[in-house]
Amino acid sequence: MNQKNLDFLADQIKYTGFGESLQPVLKEQLEKGEKEFMIPHEAKFESGVLTSELHFKKSDQNDMYFFNSYKAVLHKEGAPHDLEQIFYIGKENNFTMKEAFNLLEGRSVNKDLANKQGELYNCWCKLDFSDAESNGNFKMTHYHQNYGYNLEAALEKHSIKELDTPKFREDLISSLKKGNIQSVTVVVQGEERKRFVEANPQFKTVRMYDSQMQRINDRQSKEQKKSESESKSASKDMKKGTENDSDSDQEEGKKKKQSRRQGMSI
């Protein structure tokens, strides 16, 4: 067995999101020396279970093995059928196991990809479940930079409290770019409420859900944002009016004091 090959494959597995628990099985398979082999993996999420088959093949020229691909299958309770996709592993354009789960859930993932010339470009990727390729894989739709989707601008249209703190804002955007659905806090008429949000590059928006994961349409969310803005504006005006009244009272007090002093001097 080639130890350097084992270490390299172990790192590949780890950084593709499958962790370190598969290393003993990987070592055992390499020691067998078979032409190719598969390692199973299962990950449980709140909304479903993702089972994966990691495929490895030995080189025809030497004793090196390569991690070529993994087939991810999403099982969801109550779903009419499972969804599956083969994700290929190479030097570039790889998707992690969690990103694969998010794609099979129907969400979009933001990636830096390389074209045939090796030039990097950024885009949002989404599976098209209505269109399959000859190998059974769903086709991948890409929304490139020139498509004009601005995630931060889309988030700003909603009264999301986390956007007010730089660290929380950065973490939120980073999570959404990985295709995650993220818990946020929105302010509705001065009251904080739990919401869930996900990126929606196809329509240049974000999708918002309530605490029960029921979809909130854009109009409702924008009206909440407008209501909150108006509430803040009214609060500022009230505060300003109170300050003005206080200034007027102070000025009136000064005038009365001056008048009394003048009377005393006379």
Backbone as a ProteinNet text record, in pm:
[ID]
protein_1_A
[PRIMARY]
MNQKNLDFLADQIKYTGFGESLQPVLKEQLEKGEKEFMIPHEAKFESGVLTSELHFKKSDQNDMYFFNSYKAVLHKEGAPHDLEQIFYIGKENNFTMKEAFNLLEGRSVNKDLANKQGELYNCWCKLDFSDAESNGNFKMTHYHQNYGYNLEAALEKHSIKELDTPKFREDLISSLKKGNIQSVTVVVQGEERKRFVEANPQFKTVRMYDSQMQRINDRQSKEQKKSESESKSASKDMKKGTENDSDSDQEEGKKKKQSRRQGMSI
[TERTIARY]
83.6	0	86.7	47.1	120.4	70.8	155	114.7	81.6	162.5	135.6	0.9	-31.4	-159.7	-274.9	-254.9	-355.4	-377.7	-270.1	-281.1	-351.7	-315.7	-376.2	-526.3	-565.6	-706.7	-784.4	-721.5	-786.1	-816	-722.1	-743.4	-853.6	-855.3	-960	-1098.1	-1110.1	-1237.4	-1278.6	-1182.5	-1208.9	-1257.5	-1185.9	-1219.2	-1334.9	-1381.9	-1504.4	-1624.7	-1598.5	-1706.4	-1748.1	-1672.5	-1708.7	-1635.6	-1554.3	-1489	-1374.9	-1341.3	-1226.3	-1266.8	-1395	-1440.7	-1421.2	-1402.8	-1389.5	-1245.3	-1149.6	-1008.9	-976.3	-1028.4	-998.2	-1048.1	-1167	-1222.8	-1140.3	-1099.6	-1017	-885.9	-820.7	-694.2	-713.7	-821.3	-851.3	-870.4	-940.4	-966	-837.3	-752.2	-625.9	-535.6	-537.9	-454.8	-499.9	-627.5	-678.7	-622.2	-596.1	-534.6	-625.3	-756.7	-849.1	-849.5	-897.1	-895.5	-977.8	-1093.1	-1176.5	-1262.4	-1307.7	-1391.9	-1480.4	-1578.7	-1673.9	-1685.2	-1696.4	-1715.2	-1848.1	-1937.6	-2065.3	-2053.9	-2144.7	-2148.7	-2292.9	-2329.7	-2465.1	-2459	-2533.1	-2539.2	-2685.8	-2721.4	-2859.4	-2873.2	-2973.5	-3004.6	-3148.4	-3184	-3317.8	-3427.5	-3401.3	-3505.5	-3490.4	-3388.1	-3370.2	-3238.5	-3218.7	-3096	-3025.5	-2894.7	-2815.6	-2722.6	-2744.5	-2652.3	-2562	-2434.9	-2338.3	-2256.3	-2216.2	-2125.8	-2000.9	-1887.8	-1762.3	-1688.6	-1658	-1598.2	-1449.3	-1369.9	-1224.3	-1179.5	-1075.4	-1023.5	-871.5	-811	-665.1	-613.7	-499.4	-438.4	-391.4	-395.8	-346.4	-194	-130.9	14.6	91.8	28.2	100.3	2.2	48.8	-35.4	-117.1	-126.3	-200.7	-350.7	-428.8	-574.5	-623.8	-740	-799.3	-944	-979.1	-1117.2	-1185.9	-1262.8	-1317.4	-1451.2	-1538.4	-1672.6	-1744.9	-1858.1	-1948.9	-2092.8	-2173.4	-2315.9	-2391.1	-2463.7	-2539.9	-2688.5	-2754.3	-2896.8	-2969.2	-3067	-3143.8	-3273.1	-3289.6	-3411.6	-3488.9	-3613.3	-3697	-3828.6	-3866.8	-3990.6	-4109.7	-4193.7	-4311.5	-4288.4	-4161.8	-4131.7	-4171.2	-4222.9	-4265.5	-4151.6	-4031.4	-3914.8	-3786.8	-3679	-3548.5	-3489.2	-3403.5	-3330.6	-3183.2	-3118.3	-2976.4	-2898.1	-2769.8	-2681.5	-2538.8	-2466.3	-2324.4	-2241.3	-2155.2	-2066.8	-1923.4	-1861.4	-1727.5	-1620.5	-1510.3	-1400	-1280.3	-1229.4	-1111.9	-1030.3	-943.8	-862.5	-947	-1051.3	-1136.9	-1284	-1371.4	-1516.5	-1576.7	-1526.9	-1580	-1686.1	-1784.2	-1888.5	-1872.7	-1884.1	-1876.7	-2005.4	-2000.8	-2118.2	-2236.6	-2211.7	-2320.7	-2375.9	-2288.5	-2335.4	-2419.3	-2380	-2458.1	-2597.7	-2603.8	-2732.9	-2818.3	-2758.9	-2833.4	-2883.5	-2801	-2843.1	-2960.7	-2954.5	-3062.9	-3188.9	-3172.3	-3287.5	-3352.6	-3285.7	-3341.4	-3287.4	-3187.5	-3130.9	-3010.1	-2962.8	-2851.9	-2723.8	-2610.9	-2479.5	-2389.4	-2320.2	-2227.6	-2087.3	-2026.1	-1894.2	-1803	-1671.9	-1571.5	-1534.8	-1569.3	-1545	-1437.5	-1381.8	-1278.9	-1334	-1309.7	-1351.6	-1245.7	-1263.3	-1172.2	-1030.7	-1019.3	-887.2	-823.6	-893.3	-839.8	-866.1	-944.8	-975.5	-1092.1	-1076.1	-1179.1	-1288.9	-1410	-1523.4	-1620.4	-1697.8	-1791.9	-1933.8	-2008.3	-2147.8	-2228.7	-2358.4	-2451.4	-2492.4	-2495.5	-2529.1	-2658.2	-2741.5	-2869.4	-2905.8	-2954.8	-2996.2	-3131.7	-3143.2	-3270.4	-3335.9	-3432.1	-3494.1	-3586.8	-3608.6	-3694.6	-3614	-3480.9	-3395.1	-3279.8	-3273.8	-3169.5	-3076.9	-2951.5	-2853.3	-2860.9	-2782.4	-2786.9	-2747.5	-2661.3	-2617.7	-2713.7	-2824.5	-2923.3	-2906.2	-2791.6	-2768.9	-2861.6	-2904.5	-2979.5	-2881.9	-2926.3	-2840.6	-2824.9	-2708.4	-2676.6	-2697.2	-2778.7	-2799.3	-2701.2	-2638.9	-2541.4	-2590.5	-2585.4	-2618.7	-2487.9	-2429.6	-2297.7	-2304.3	-2185.7	-2176.2	-2254.9	-2251.1	-2321.4	-2472.4	-2521.2	-2665.7	-2726.6	-2642.5	-2685.5	-2746.8	-2721.3	-2778.1	-2687.6	-2744.6	-2671.3	-2736.7	-2673.9	-2731.4	-2750.6	-2649.8	-2660.6	-2776.4	-2791.9	-2900.9	-3036.6	-3043.7	-3169.2	-3203.7	-3102.1	-3124.8	-3168	-3112.8	-3142.3	-3289.4	-3361.6	-3503.6	-3591.2	-3529	-3602.8	-3545.4	-3629.9	-3588.2	-3517	-3398.8	-3320.6	-3223.7	-3241	-3163.2	-3014.1	-2979	-2837.8	-2756.7	-2822.7	-2751.9	-2692	-2739.5	-2690.8	-2555.5	-2514.1	-2386.5	-2290.8	-2176.8	-2083.6	-2049.6	-2019.9	-1982.1	-2098.7	-2217.7	-2335.6	-2372.9	-2354.9	-2385	-2294.5	-2164.8	-2067.3	-2096.9	-2128.4	-2157.8	-2284.6	-2384.9	-2511.1	-2489.4	-2418.3	-2393.8	-2310.7	-2208.2	-2123.5	-2204.2	-2292.4	-2374.9	-2471.3	-2532.7	-2627.8	-2558	-2434.1	-2359.2	-2326.8	-2322.9	-2298.7	-2425.8	-2536.4	-2662.8	-2745.5	-2701.6	-2775.4	-2901.4	-2998.5	-3113.3	-3081.4	-3090.5	-3033.5	-3140.2	-3128.2	-3218.5	-3179.1	-3277.7	-3253.6	-3361.6	-3340.4	-3437.7	-3487.1	-3618.2	-3673.3	-3754.9	-3763.9	-3839.7	-3967.3	-4080.7	-4211.9	-4289.1	-4313	-4383.8	-4322.3	-4189.9	-4117.3	-4098.2	-4152.9	-4143.5	-4050.1	-3956.9	-3863.2	-3928.2	-3908.7	-3965.2	-3860.8	-3868.2	-3774.9	-3820	-3724.3	-3751.1	-3637.7	-3660.4	-3556.7	-3545	-3422.5	-3399.4	-3304.4	-3321.9	-3231.1	-3213.3	-3099.7	-3071.9	-3158.6	-3200	-3281.7	-3232	-3113.9	-3053.7	-3135.3	-3211.2	-3289.8	-3380.9	-3442.6	-3533.7	-3474.4	-3342.4	-3268.3	-3328.3	-3373.3	-3434.5	-3379.9	-3439.8	-3419.7	-3557.3	-3563.5	-3689.4	-3694	-3809.7	-3827	-3934.8	-3908	-4003.2	-4027.1	-4147	-4174.4	-4114.9	-4140.4	-4080.3	-4128	-4240.1	-4292.2	-4252.7	-4160	-4110.3	-4218.3	-4314.5	-4414.7	-4366.5	-4375.7	-4322	-4393.5	-4317.1	-4368.9	-4339.7	-4442.7	-4418	-4346	-4286.9	-4205.1	-4284.1	-4410.6	-4492	-4509.7	-4538.6	-4553.6	-4425.5	-4312.9	-4184.5	-4147.1	-4174	-4142.5	-4231.9	-4359	-4449.4	-4402.9	-4347.3	-4292.3	-4172.5	-4088.2	-3971.6	-4016.5	-4120.3	-4171.7	-4231	-4306.6	-4369	-4263.4	-4155.5	-4049.1	-3976.5	-3954.4	-3887.5	-3972.4	-4104.3	-4194.5	-4198.7	-4192.9	-4194.2	-4069.3	-3953.1	-3828.1	-3831.4	-3888.3	-3896.2	-3985.9	-4099.8	-4192.5	-4128.5	-4049.8	-3982.1	-3879.5	-3807	-3707.8	-3775.7	-3889.5	-3962.7	-4014.6	-4063.8	-4115.6	-4004.6	-3888.5	-3773.9	-3727.4	-3727.4	-3685	-3780.6	-3912.8	-4014.5	-4000.9	-3971.3	-3952.2	-3832.2	-3724.2	-3603.6	-3632.1	-3711	-3745.9	-3828.8	-3925.6	-4009.8	-3925.1	-3828.4	-3739.7	-3655.9	-3607.8	-3528.5	-3612.7	-3740	-3829.4	-3856.1	-3877	-3900.9	-3780	-3659.1	-3537.1	-3521.5	-3555.8	-3543.6	-3642.1	-3764.9	-3866.6	-3823.4	-3761.1	-3713.3	-3606.5	-3517.9	-3411.4	-3468.3	-3569.8	-3631	-3695.5	-3764.3	-3829.7	-3727.7	-3614.4	-3508.8	-3451	-3429.9	-3375.7	-3472	-3602.3	-3704.1	-3705	-3691.1	-3690.7	-3568.3	-3453	-3332.2	-3345.9	-3404.6	-3424.7	-3517.3	-3622.4	-3715.3	-3648.7	-3560.9	-3489.5	-3393.2	-3329.4	-3232.2	-3302.9	-3427.1	-3502.6	-3545.4
-121	0	125.6	222.9	348.9	444.4	474.1	557.1	700.1	754.8	891.4	897.7	793.9	786.6	781.9	704.1	695.2	831.7	901.2	1033.1	1132.9	1127.3	1219	1193.9	1067.1	1032.4	1066.4	1045.4	1077.6	1227.2	1309.5	1454.5	1492.1	1427.8	1454.5	1426.6	1311.6	1273.1	1373.7	1410.8	1505.3	1639.1	1694.9	1828.6	1830.6	1713.5	1706.6	1696.8	1696.4	1705.1	1575.3	1466.6	1337.3	1306.6	1400.1	1384.3	1284.1	1235.5	1146.6	1003.6	979.9	848.4	737.3	772.5	671.6	624.2	682.8	648.9	501.5	438.5	295.7	207.5	238.6	162.2	186	311.1	345.4	266.8	263.7	190.7	41.2	-13.5	-155.5	-186.8	-97.9	-118.4	-106.4	-12.2	4.1	-117.6	-174.2	-291.8	-414.5	-418	-529.9	-526	-404.3	-389.9	-417.9	-412	-436.7	-320.1	-348	-249.1	-124.5	-144	-32.3	-75.1	23.3	-6.6	113.3	88.7	192	194.3	313.4	329.4	402.9	344.6	411.7	513.9	611.8	714.8	760.2	793.2	842.9	965.7	1067.9	1190.5	1226.7	1249.9	1283.1	1433.2	1490.4	1631.4	1643.4	1762	1781.6	1751.1	1781.4	1765.3	1639.4	1557.9	1437	1367.5	1255.8	1177.3	1169.9	1194.6	1185.9	1065.4	966.7	853.3	873	842.3	863.3	737.4	718.7	610.3	674	661.9	720.7	618	655.4	561.3	589.9	483.2	491.8	392.3	430.8	343.4	349.2	233.3	223.4	261.8	327.6	367.6	245.6	256.9	148.7	148.1	258.9	272.4	239.9	259.6	237.4	194.6	200.1	154.6	267.3	381.1	495.6	476.8	515.7	515.3	659.9	675.8	808.2	807.9	915.6	939.1	1008.9	933.5	985.4	1057.5	1004.9	1061.7	1008.3	1067.7	1010.5	1031.9	929.2	939.7	973.7	1085.1	1129.3	1103.3	1044	1013.9	1076.5	1160.5	1227.6	1152.4	1112.3	1044.2	1140.9	1170.3	1258.9	1189.2	1194.1	1130.3	1196.2	1115.2	1167.4	1205.1	1208	1242	1126	1154	1047.2	957	1011.1	930.3	999.7	923.6	979	1056.1	1152.1	1226.7	1191.4	1170.1	1134.5	1208.8	1225.1	1296.8	1246.8	1229.5	1193.6	1321.6	1338.4	1454.4	1406.3	1462.8	1419.4	1499.1	1430.1	1490.3	1511.6	1633.5	1665.7	1773	1837.7	1945.5	2068.8	2089.6	2206.2	2162.9	2260.4	2245.3	2131.4	2114.4	2009.8	2064.9	1981.5	2016.8	1931.2	1993.8	1919.7	1841.1	1748.9	1667.2	1754.3	1857.5	1945.3	2027.2	2069.7	2142.7	2051.4	1924.5	1827.5	1811.7	1804.2	1796	1918.1	2036.7	2160.4	2167.3	2121.8	2120.9	2025.2	1907.6	1810.5	1856.1	1946.8	2007	2114.6	2150	2249.1	2389	2404.1	2536.8	2561.1	2684.6	2725.3	2740.6	2710.3	2717.5	2810.5	2899.2	2991.3	2931.7	2924.9	2861.9	2943.8	2930.6	2977.2	2856.3	2860	2748	2784.1	2682.9	2703.9	2658.6	2739.8	2700.1	2609.1	2572.2	2479.3	2535.4	2668.2	2732.1	2748.5	2703.6	2714.2	2848.6	2933.4	3065.8	3054.4	3117.6	3111.7	3213.9	3174.8	3266	3227.5	3325	3300.4	3287.1	3193	3177.4	3103.7	3111.6	3034.2	2910.9	2794.6	2667.7	2612	2556	2500.2	2382.2	2273.8	2157.6	2182	2141.5	2151.2	2013.5	1993.9	1862.4	1824.6	1916.6	1887	1844.5	1845.4	1816.2	1725.6	1604.3	1508.3	1479.4	1446.7	1410.4	1260.3	1214.6	1074	977.9	1023.2	936.9	941.4	1014.6	1023	1142.5	1210.3	1329.9	1443.5	1523.9	1644.6	1748.7	1824.4	1929.5	2041.7	2104.2	2212.8	2347.1	2432	2566.8	2660.8	2749.5	2843.5	2986.7	3062.4	3205.2	3281.5	3329.2	3391.9	3533.1	3590.2	3723	3826.9	3815.7	3914.6	3894.5	3790.7	3771.2	3880.4	3933.5	4050.2	4022.2	3903.7	3875.1	3929.6	4010.9	4069.5	4021.9	3925.1	3865.1	3968.4	4053.7	4153.1	4248.6	4293	4384.8	4317.1	4188.5	4113.9	4100.3	4079.4	4068.6	4201.7	4311.3	4444.6	4482.5	4415.3	4445.2	4390.3	4318.5	4257.8	4306.8	4313.7	4368.4	4262.7	4221.9	4117.8	4182	4148	4210.1	4180.7	4059.4	4019	4106.9	4174.1	4259.5	4382.9	4415.2	4534.5	4512.5	4384.8	4352.4	4294.1	4358.6	4313.6	4165.2	4110.7	3969.3	3878	3906.6	3825.5	3837.3	3956.3	3980.4	3894.8	3895.2	3817.3	3667.4	3619.1	3476.8	3436.3	3521.8	3494.2	3480.3	3575.7	3573.6	3452.2	3420.3	3304.5	3175.2	3162.2	3042.5	3028.2	3138.6	3135.1	3099.5	3143.8	3112.2	2963.9	2894.5	2749.8	2671	2745.1	2679.4	2646.9	2691.1	2660.7	2744.2	2692.1	2772.4	2819.6	2950.5	3008.6	3072.1	3048.9	3110.8	3257.3	3347	3489.8	3546.2	3668.7	3739.9	3861.8	3871.8	3990.1	4069	4198.9	4286.1	4327.9	4290.7	4322.6	4405.9	4533.6	4626.8	4628	4631.2	4639.6	4508	4399.9	4268	4177.2	4110.7	4020.2	3884.6	3833.4	3704.4	3619.7	3487.8	3395.3	3367.1	3371.8	3343.8	3256.2	3199.4	3125.2	3184.9	3192.1	3255.3	3171.5	3176.2	3109.2	3196.6	3180.9	3258.1	3207.2	3299.7	3264.5	3342.6	3305.2	3382	3384.4	3280.8	3275.6	3397.2	3438.7	3553.2	3674.5	3669	3781	3827.4	3731.6	3761.3	3663.9	3664.5	3559.2	3505.5	3377.2	3318.7	3326.6	3368.9	3382.8	3286.2	3221.4	3127.6	3166.6	3132	3159.9	3049.6	3054.6	2959	2815.7	2799.4	2667	2623.3	2697.9	2670.9	2686.3	2776.7	2811.3	2933.6	2928.6	3035.2	3168	3273.3	3409.8	3475.7	3524.7	3582.2	3715.6	3759.4	3880.6	4003.5	4009.6	4126.6	4141.7	4029.4	4032	4079.7	4023.7	4055.7	4202.1	4252.9	4392.8	4487.4	4446.5	4528.5	4534.4	4422.3	4419.2	4513	4511.9	4600.5	4746.4	4776.2	4912.5	4956.5	4866	4896	4925.9	4846	4865.6	4997.6	5031.4	5157.6	5276.2	5266	5373.5	5387.3	5272.6	5273.1	5342	5311.5	5373.8	5523.6	5561.2	5702.7	5778.7	5716.3	5780.8	5797.1	5694.3	5698.9	5812.3	5829.1	5936.9	6073.7	6085.5	6212.9	6247.7	6144.8	6166	6210.9	6143.6	6179.1	6321.1	6354.7	6488.2	6592.7	6559.1	6652.2	6674.6	6568.1	6578.3	6665.3	6646.5	6727.2	6874	6900.1	7038.7	7103.3	7024.2	7075.7	7106.9	7017.5	7038.6	7164.3	7184.9	7304.8	7430.3	7424	7538.8	7571.5	7466.3	7487.6	7552.7	7504.1	7560.7	7707.4	7738.4	7876	7966.7	7916.6	7994.7	8021.2	7919.4	7935.1	8042.3	8043.4	8143.9	8285.5	8300.8	8433	8483.2	8391.4	8429.9	8473.2	8398.7	8433.3	8570.5	8598	8728.4	8839.7	8812.8	8914.5	8945.9	8842.1	8864	8945.1	8914.3	8988.1	9135.5	9160.6	9299.6	9375.8	9306.3	9369.3	9404.3	9313.2	9335.7	9454.3	9466.2	9575.5	9708.4	9711	9834.4	9877.2
0	0	0	-78.4	-88.8	20.9	120.9	234	191.3	98.9	51.7	-19.1	-93.2	-162.4	-60.4	46.6	153.1	216.8	249.5	312.6	220.2	91.5	-5.5	-17.5	-29.8	-42.8	84.3	199.4	327.5	335.3	289.2	287.2	188.9	73.1	-25.1	32.7	96.7	157.5	264.6	347.8	456.5	403.4	306.3	258.2	158.4	118.8	39.4	132.9	263.3	360.9	425.9	401.1	457.5	588.6	635.2	763.5	763.5	882.7	899.5	937.8	956.7	1003.4	900.2	773.5	668.1	648.1	720	699.2	723	829.9	849.3	734.2	682.9	570.6	445.4	426.2	310.2	313.1	428.2	441.5	412.1	464.4	442.5	294.3	224.5	81.9	0.3	35.8	-36.8	-18.2	99.8	127.9	48.6	12.6	-67.4	-209.5	-259.3	-390.9	-508.9	-488.1	-599.2	-696.6	-817.6	-925.2	-889.9	-831	-788.8	-670	-595.2	-479.2	-446.3	-357.9	-317.5	-165.6	-108.4	35.6	59.1	139.7	166.9	279.6	277.6	382.3	398.2	520.4	547.2	635.7	599.2	679	701.7	829.2	863.6	885.6	819.5	835.1	885.3	928.7	984.5	883.2	756.8	655.5	571	596.8	516.9	544.5	478.1	492.2	357.3	357.7	235	244.6	158.1	151.4	30.2	48.8	-59.3	-83.5	-208.7	-246.5	-305.9	-234.9	-281	-366.3	-489.5	-584.6	-606.4	-596.4	-611.8	-719.3	-793.8	-899.2	-903.4	-930	-936.6	-1074.4	-1077.8	-1204	-1282.9	-1415.3	-1501.3	-1507.9	-1470.7	-1482.1	-1353.9	-1236.8	-1110.5	-1000.7	-874.3	-763.1	-700	-767.7	-715.3	-737.3	-635.6	-646.6	-656	-720.5	-735.9	-687.9	-619.4	-577.2	-694.1	-771.8	-897.4	-883.7	-797.4	-788.7	-666	-636.9	-536.9	-582.1	-559.7	-592	-464.6	-467.4	-351	-376.1	-278	-288.8	-169.8	-198.1	-93.1	-65.2	60.5	104.7	194.9	157.4	237.9	269.8	395.8	437.1	368.1	308.2	239.7	95.1	50	-89.8	-181.2	-299.7	-391	-436	-441.6	-480.4	-435	-430.7	-393.8	-511.6	-477.8	-580	-570.2	-683.9	-680.7	-788.8	-762.5	-853.2	-833.7	-943.3	-934.8	-939.2	-840.8	-834.9	-859.9	-962.9	-1003.1	-928.2	-897.8	-822.9	-915.3	-916.9	-998.9	-930.1	-1005	-948.3	-918.7	-999.2	-984.5	-986.5	-955.1	-971.9	-889.2	-767.5	-680.3	-586.1	-554.7	-459.2	-333.9	-217.6	-92.6	-71.6	24.3	54.4	98	180.1	225.1	109	19.4	-98.6	-187.5	-196.8	-274	-214.1	-81.8	-12.4	-43.3	-34.8	-60.4	-204.4	-298.2	-438.7	-460.3	-399.6	-412.9	-339.8	-244.3	-175.6	-262.2	-373.5	-464.4	-447.3	-359.8	-338.7	-429.3	-429.8	-516.2	-435.1	-498.1	-434.1	-515.6	-445.8	-512	-513.8	-633	-646.2	-737.2	-710.3	-805.4	-890.2	-1018.1	-1108.1	-1210.5	-1272.9	-1376.6	-1510.6	-1615.5	-1749.8	-1812.6	-1937.3	-2004.6	-2016.2	-2014.5	-2022.4	-1883.9	-1780.1	-1645.1	-1579.1	-1644.2	-1589.8	-1491.1	-1373.5	-1270.9	-1295.4	-1263.6	-1270.4	-1159.2	-1112.4	-1003.8	-1057.3	-1002.7	-1045.8	-940.3	-954	-871.8	-950.6	-883.2	-948.2	-888.8	-975.6	-930.8	-1020.4	-962	-1039.2	-1103	-1228.8	-1300.3	-1297.9	-1208.5	-1191.6	-1306.6	-1398.5	-1513.5	-1635.9	-1621.8	-1737.6	-1694.4	-1750.5	-1714.1	-1831.4	-1800.3	-1902	-1929.7	-2025.5	-2066.4	-1953.7	-1861.6	-1751.1	-1632.2	-1647.8	-1540.3	-1449.9	-1461.7	-1380.9	-1423.9	-1325.3	-1358.2	-1413.4	-1511.5	-1566.8	-1464.1	-1469.8	-1377.6	-1447.4	-1387.1	-1439.4	-1370.2	-1447.2	-1392	-1410.6	-1303.3	-1308.1	-1285	-1393.5	-1389.2	-1330.3	-1310.3	-1251.6	-1330.9	-1463.4	-1545.7	-1546.1	-1477.1	-1464.3	-1376	-1287	-1209.3	-1074	-1018.3	-886.6	-777.4	-689.4	-577.5	-447.6	-381.5	-261	-150	-128	-20.5	-44.7	-168.7	-201.9	-181.9	-215.1	-197.6	-49.5	33.7	178	238.8	186.3	240.2	224.8	138.9	117.2	229.2	322.2	432.4	565.2	666.2	795.9	878.9	834	900.1	999.6	1126	1233.2	1220.4	1175.7	1167	1072	979.6	883.2	949.7	1071.1	1140.7	1208.1	1222.3	1286.2	1182.2	1157.3	1052.1	1057.7	1175.6	1187.9	1151.1	1204.3	1174.2	1026.3	971.4	830.3	742.2	773.8	697.3	705.4	826.2	846	770.5	773	704.1	554.3	495.4	351.3	312	392.4	365.1	368.5	465.3	477.7	360.4	321.2	208.9	78	61.8	-59.6	-69.4	44.6	44	14.9	0.9	-29.6	92	209.8	332.5	344	415.9	456.6	597.1	620.9	741.6	830.6	960.9	1056.8	1076.9	1075.2	1096.5	1188.4	1232.4	1315	1237.3	1219.5	1154.4	1256.2	1234.6	1324	1254	1311.9	1255.5	1357	1322.4	1410.5	1550.8	1553	1679.1	1749.9	1694.5	1757.1	1678.5	1749.8	1684.5	1657.6	1535.6	1498.6	1426	1449.7	1385.8	1243.2	1151.5	1011.1	956.2	838.8	767	627.3	578.1	448.6	364.4	232.6	140	16.3	-50.6	-172.3	-287.2	-373.6	-490.2	-612.1	-662.9	-772.8	-901	-928.1	-1051.7	-1064.9	-953.5	-955.6	-886	-857.6	-800.2	-667.4	-587.3	-458.3	-353.6	-236.3	-136.5	-100.7	-67.1	-21.5	130.5	183.9	327.5	376.3	490.9	550.2	695.7	747.7	888.4	974.7	1105.4	1198.5	1175.2	1104.3	1071.9	930.6	871.1	735.3	628.3	655.1	555.8	479	347.6	263.1	287.2	302.5	311.4	177.5	111.2	-21.5	-10	-121.1	-122.4	-81	-121.1	-89	61.3	129.1	274.4	341.7	296.8	358	335.9	215.7	185.1	264.7	285.3	364.6	509.8	558.8	693.9	703.1	600.5	596.6	595.1	513.4	503.4	636.3	700	828.6	933.6	933.3	1029.9	1005.3	878.7	845	889.3	864.4	903.9	1055.7	1124.7	1270.7	1325.3	1264.8	1306.1	1279.4	1162.6	1124.7	1221.9	1257.3	1350.2	1487.2	1526.2	1656.1	1659.2	1547	1537.7	1543.6	1470	1468.5	1607.5	1678.9	1813.8	1906.7	1892.7	1975.3	1945.3	1814.8	1773.7	1826.9	1819.9	1869.1	2017.7	2092.3	2237	2268.6	2189.4	2210.1	2181.1	2074.9	2039.9	2149.4	2204.1	2312.5	2434.1	2460.1	2574.1	2555.4	2431.5	2400.9	2419.4	2375.6	2386.8	2532.8	2614.6	2757.5	2822.6	2783	2840.2	2801	2673.3	2624.8	2696.2	2718.6	2789.1	2932.5	2992.7	3130.5	3140.1	3040.8	3038.9	3030.2	2942.3	2923.2	3052.6	3125.9	3251	3355.6	3360.8	3456	3425.5	3293.8	3253.5	3289.7	3271.6	3301.3	3450	3535.5	3679.8	3721.6	3658.3	3693.4	3657.4	3540.8	3496.3	3593.9	3640.4	3732.8	3865	3910.3	4034.7	4022.4	3907.5	3889.3	3882.3	3828.9	3823.6	3965.7
[MASK]
++++++++++++++++++++++++++++++++++++++++++++++++++++++++++++++++++++++++++++++++++++++++++++++++++++++++++++++++++++++++++++++++++++++++++++++++++++++++++++++++++++++++++++++++++++++++++++++++++++++++++++++++++++++++++++++++++++++++++++++++++++++++++++++++++++++++++

